[in-house]
Amino acid sequence: MRRAAQCLSCLLICAIAAGLVLMPSSMALGQEEQVEEEQPKDELPKEAPPKEEQAKEEQPKEESSAEIDEKFAESFLGKTYQGDLEVTGWDDLGGGLVLPPIYVRQYQREDGTFLVLTSRETAPATSTNPASYIVADALIVPPPKAGVDFTIACVQGEDETLRFMGEASGKEDKEWWTDVKHAWEISIETGEITEAKTRGVRCTNISWGQ
């Protein structure tokens, strides 16, 4: 009997010891499961936009008429030619010398838009060949408002050099118009065209003498 009680006590002690040993393992297992549960789930892939919307986004924006005209004018920069330069679809309204070696010429389209080209003479005319030029700058001028004319023959102050252009209005019996709405200046060194202040600028009446 005494031995049986001792064996039972040993079994209880072993069982308790086994429980104490197994407890940390079960706790560790629970922690691992908790860590696994806490891991963030992968985000679901975003849905692709409908094909119609993709097609709209991929379509290039249409250029405005102003942007098209601007690119057209820029296409002349650096162009070389001899004699007069013809521009298809535009009427040549003439031009002339600004100050050697810079020349200016204007063209007009059927819708009233103006194209102005400044050129630098690169070789003078000879007995066998016309003068050679290279386009220095180009300007597109939209059709002026009613009662306003565009002209490349303008001056500023006491300087009589026709190196200014402008949109102006005035009386038909006046040779010079001083009501200038917008003005541009031509560089006599490079032929570059830049916007200018209208103060002191006067332009010829394009109908004068006709």
Order of alpha helices (4+ residues) and beta strands (2+ residues): alpha-alpha-alpha-beta-beta-beta-beta-beta-beta-beta-beta-beta-beta-beta
